[in-house]
Each structure stands twice: as structure tokens, then as C-alpha cells.
Amino acid sequence: MILLLRTLRLDASDTVVFARAAEPGEWAVPGTFLYAGREPDGLPRKERIAFRSGFLGLGSWGHSTLAVVSETDAPGRASAVEALATGLVEHLGAPDAATAMPAAEEEIAYAEGLCAGHPPGTVIALHREAEPGGGIRERFRTLRPRGETSLGAPHLRGHDRAFMVVETDEPEAAEERVDLVELLKGRR
């Protein structure tokens, strides 16, 4: 089983904070190579945000705050390498895909290494910072649902959310409606 990263969008925030947001479900790599030799403080605001926390989506060449560990096969991995090599030609000026292929292979292998030891579905977040001397430091966090918290404790029996959908077989319960306007009139 081969594990790689795919972009994950939980809400619309990526479309606001990044100059170009990655589409959900694209193959992804950290993409730190985009910032080699660049001074983060000199980047436009949305690029600084991408520098700090953006994974690179290989289809759109956009950014995603989160990536998810996903299973693939050899052809899927090959398509991720090819997509990255194509992006290196189109966006960074590599002379051709054949020349870009070793760099793409190396970056996909790096992403594969990040996934190692994590089950599919693990969400990964990235934080980058510039180091003195021009280096870039990457830190990765895995995000997993909490088992028991004050909001998810067993004594709440699932009532830890503001709204909950309950299925029923009772026809009269399925037809229950609330008229908020009439409720408000009754309070005046």
C-alpha cells in the first residue's frame, strides 16, 4: 500500500487566505521548494500565509492548509509524480518534464515519508518558518479526533453538538415543523 497526501478543505477559509486555493482531493506535497532563496518577509501577504502553512496542490498549483494521508497504488503515485513534474515545467520554468522528473520523484518520496506510520485518514498540518542564514524549517502536526474531552465525554451521550440529526420511523415525528415567526410573535 502506498500512502500519499491529498489536499483537504474543511471550510472555505483556504479560498480567502491563499492567492490560489488548492482544490479538495488533489495530490499534495509540502512544496517548500517554492520558497528557496526567497525572503518570506518580502512576500505579499497571501504568499506569506502560504509560506507559513500551505501544502501545494499538484493539480491547481494552489495551497491547502491541511492534507490527509490517502491510499493509492503505483499508477496513482506515478500520476502524482507526473503532475508535479508538469507543474515544475509550467510554473517554475524547468526545461521539460524529463528534466523535472527526478526533482518531482524526490518531492513525492518526501511526502510519502511524511505519511509513513500514519493510518489513512490522518490529517496533517504544516508550519514553516525562516531560519537565520536563509534556511527554512518545517514542522508537521498530525490532527486526530479527541476521544474524551469535556465536550465529548461519555456522560453527554452524543449531546455535545449544537444540532443533532435523529432518524425516526414514526411518521408524525418526521412531519414535525417549527414556525419561528409564530414563536417570535408569541414572545412579544
C-alpha angles and dihedrals in degrees: 000000000000119000122202137160126265125188116257127202116191095172140354096275094104089059089057104040101042127062087229121013120212116242114251114266099023120139107263142198129183089254097202088147087077089072101044109131093006125116107233093208089059094055122102113261097261092047089050088055090050089048091053100044117357130120113203116243109216098211101049098021084229130128135257128193092214137036129192128215106246136183121240140158133237094277090049091051090048090052090053091052091047092048091052093046089050090050091050088056097043100040107024103032102248107170095239143337093265090057092045094047098086092051090046091049091051093050093047089049088052091052089047089054091053089056095049113114094015123105119237110274095040109138117222128199126194133212122187130186134178116248127209110273095036101287125136123222120207125199124184129200128193117220120208131170112264116246102211124007132150086271096042101039118140093242089067090061094208096317093116095105130076092234131025130185114224121190119214137180093211109108095207092053091051090056095050111128134182121212105207094187092057091046090054092048090054092056095056 
